[in-house]
Amino acid sequence: MCGIVGFTGSQEAAPILLDGLSKLEYRGYDSAGIAVRNENDEVEIVKAKGKLKVLKEMTNDGKAVKGTCGIGYTRWATHGEPSALNAHPHCSDDENVIAVHNGIIENYQELRDKLLKKGYTFKSQTDTEVAVKLIDYYYKKYLGTPVDALNHALVRIRGSYALAVMFKEYPGEIYAARKDSPMIIGLAEGESYLASDVPAILKYTRNVYYIGNLELARLTKGSVTFYNLDGDEIQKEMKTIDWDTEAAEKGGYEHFMLKEIHEQPKVVRDTIHSVLQNGKISFESVGLTDEEMRNIQQIYIVACGSADHVGMAAQYVLEELTSLQVRVELASEFRYRTMTLAKNSLAIIISQSGETADSLAALRLCKEKGVKTLGIVNVVGSSIAREADDVFYTLAGPEISVATTKAYSCQLVAAYLLAMQFAKARGEITEERFAALAADIETIPEKIQRILEDKERLQWFASKIVNIKDAFFIGRGIDYAIGMEGSLKLKEISYIHSEAYAAGELKHGPISLIEDGTVVFSVVTQSALYEKTISNMVEVKSRGAKLFGLTTYGNYAMEDTADFTVYIPKIDNLFAGSLSVIPLQLLSYYVSVGKGFDVDKPRNLAKSVTVE
């Protein structure tokens, strides 16, 4: 969470910082701030509560703040309520050390007490101010370099951090440090950039370095030097970002979410074709071999949020096509359970950002226990991508909206392809069945496009339910997994209370929640479960529910039960989730717009959850 930017060069820093922060506001928008050094090496710090536009207005889009070196921050609050006082950057009393920080310092109270005894005072409630003054303490105690001060301070900090720090006696320089929170550095001619994520600097450079865990960096104009925690210089390999710059812009759409929904045909096609060509799958780019697939007996799918819902759908597909035992685990619970992980097992870690704290911790736990790991991630060079044994990159491009759409869809097809290749490598699928699935999966992008072209009916229905207080999603099998995602989309951007239930569980309690006018969304695409789910729909309708039915073309009897029906193109049951989720994404979007909410930046949420 939280967005960090930094710049040192010959241009005015403040407009660049604010532009970068505007690309990172999806990471947090409780407050924002910048700190810039002017030509006299004096620092100006400007902070504001609320969204970035407040800070832009205060600084005349950065034109009012002069200087060519600075750091900036947009905040998702952890320690300390959202306020100008708690906003970053924070500084030592004499402004010797100024810093911004993403992460959580777990022992901040212990460190705060120590610093109070040393005569330091604190203005904010944040753990970041503690880190700033700890760095200042060691800088003055040992009279060393900024790298020395950072090393002394960081070995005493427990928790996670991405830090960008400026020192009064080192004008034109920015120091960075990282542990478990993302940070990248970009270089151009005579200019250096620092950011939490690629979109912030994509406009200025495509040449980046990824700071590893427990590493430091010193940025000067157009160059960077890396260090370990012993202060020794280390060498890093420069990477080139191949994302299209336009992919990080709205491109005429009202919201990023709507743009990203409409990008799904292309990015899903790109992800499929990254491993499937001419009806054959090659995992050479992934690294997982057929021999390894044959030896694996147990799969753990570990993820959070929407990625967990991908895992639920993947479980059904893997179990249908193979004899593998599959367990889907919430990353936030997985790492705290006492359980024996099976031998010859594979842990699949799914994360758009590749930085999700709980998922990353789960990956490391699996590696400690000798379990082979595979990351399904979207961001090249991210922590999960670097640390997993193998990685399947989804090609969604930058996803800006907090509510995921295109990354989810790319993860879903990646899971299908993985299941198909497992089945083929293990000899558990016929050539004919494999060929039929390969042909069918190729049709997903065009069928998504067809659904998008018929979105007006969904927009109309959304206008009718914009004022509801509660919603329920039901389905069986893969439809249940998709219902979970549909429910999450609705609640996270429209703030409507929404729950998803396996349809067969209604009679075990949830049906008591149904009353006159309650809207129930029914996902019914699995042919073998169609009649059973229809029966569940009748059960809730008899208790006053208003029914939204989502099924495949040909199931026209749905209209006898549902009050409003949406159809998706026919496709193999295993892949139906890739189509049925699209109307649910659109519906959630239109409801949120109808309620007048900020679709891309829902309250209390951030894009990448890099803290526990």
NORWO-V769399 format. One record per backbone hydrogen bond with DSSP energy under -1.0 kcal/mol. CO is the residue of the C=O (numbers start at 0). NH is the residue of the N-H. Records with the same first field share a line. If there is no record, write none. Layout:
CO: NH / NH
This chain:
2: 73
3: 195
4: 71
5: 193
6: 69
7: 191
12: 16
13: 17
14: 18
15: 19
16: 20
17: 21
20: 23
23: 26
24: 27
25: 606
26: 1
29: 49
30: 74
31: 47
32: 72
33: 45
34: 70
35: 43
37: 40
41: 37
43: 35
45: 33
47: 31
50: 53
51: 55
52: 56
53: 57
54: 58
55: 60
58: 63
59: 62
61: 64
66: 12
67: 8
68: 36
69: 6
70: 34
71: 4
72: 32
73: 2
74: 29
82: 86
89: 98
91: 94
95: 167
96: 91
97: 165
98: 89
99: 163
101: 161
103: 159
104: 107
106: 110
107: 111
108: 112
109: 113
110: 114
111: 115
112: 116
114: 119
115: 118
126: 130
127: 131
128: 132
129: 133
130: 134
131: 135
132: 136
133: 137
134: 138
135: 139
136: 140
137: 141
144: 148
145: 149
146: 150
147: 151
148: 152
149: 153
150: 154
152: 155
153: 156
157: 105
160: 178
161: 101
162: 176
163: 99
164: 174
165: 97
166: 169
169: 172
173: 218
174: 164
175: 216
176: 162
177: 213
178: 160
182: 210
183: 194
184: 208
185: 192
187: 190
190: 187
191: 7
192: 185
193: 5
194: 183
196: 199
197: 200 / 201
200: 203 / 204
205: 240
206: 186
207: 238
208: 184
211: 214
214: 177
215: 226
216: 175
217: 224
218: 173
219: 222
222: 219
224: 217
225: 233
226: 215
227: 230
231: 227
238: 207
243: 246
244: 247
245: 248
249: 252
254: 258
255: 259
256: 260
257: 261
260: 263
262: 266
263: 267
264: 268
265: 269
266: 270
267: 271
268: 272
271: 274 / 275
274: 281
276: 279
279: 276
282: 286
285: 390
288: 292
289: 293
290: 294
291: 295
296: 324
297: 345
298: 326
299: 347
300: 328
301: 349
302: 330
303: 306
304: 308
305: 309
306: 310
307: 311
308: 312
309: 313
310: 314
311: 315
312: 316
313: 317
314: 318
315: 319
316: 320
317: 321
324: 298
326: 300
328: 302
329: 332 / 333
330: 334
332: 335
333: 336
343: 296 / 297
344: 371
345: 299
346: 373
347: 301
348: 375
351: 377
353: 383
355: 359
356: 360
357: 361
358: 362
359: 363
360: 364
361: 365
362: 366
363: 367
364: 368
365: 370
366: 369
371: 346
372: 389
373: 348
374: 391
375: 350
376: 393
378: 381
381: 385
382: 386
383: 387
389: 374
391: 376
404: 408
405: 409
406: 410
407: 411
408: 412
409: 413
410: 414
411: 415
412: 416
413: 417
414: 418
415: 419
416: 420
417: 421
418: 422
419: 423
420: 424
421: 425
422: 427
423: 426
429: 433
430: 434
431: 435
432: 436
433: 437
434: 438
435: 439
436: 440
437: 441
439: 442
440: 443
442: 446
443: 447
444: 448
445: 449
446: 450
447: 451
448: 452
450: 453
451: 454
454: 458
455: 459
456: 460
457: 461
458: 462
464: 467
468: 496
470: 498
471: 520
472: 500
473: 522
474: 502
475: 478
476: 479 / 480
477: 481
478: 482
479: 483
480: 484
481: 485
482: 486
483: 487
484: 488
485: 489
486: 490
487: 491
488: 492
489: 493
490: 494
496: 470
498: 472
500: 474
501: 504
502: 505
504: 507
505: 508 / 510
508: 511
509: 512
510: 513
514: 517
517: 545
518: 471
519: 547
520: 473
521: 549
525: 528
528: 532
529: 533
530: 534
531: 535
532: 536
533: 537
534: 538
535: 539
536: 540
537: 541
539: 544
540: 543
543: 516
545: 519
546: 562 / 563
547: 521
548: 565
549: 523
550: 567
551: 554
553: 555
554: 557
555: 558
556: 559
557: 560 / 561
563: 548
565: 550
567: 552
571: 574
574: 577
575: 578 / 579
576: 580
580: 584
581: 585
582: 586
583: 587
584: 588
585: 589
586: 590
587: 591
588: 592
589: 593
590: 594
591: 596
592: 595
596: 598
599: 401
601: 604
607: 609
608: 356
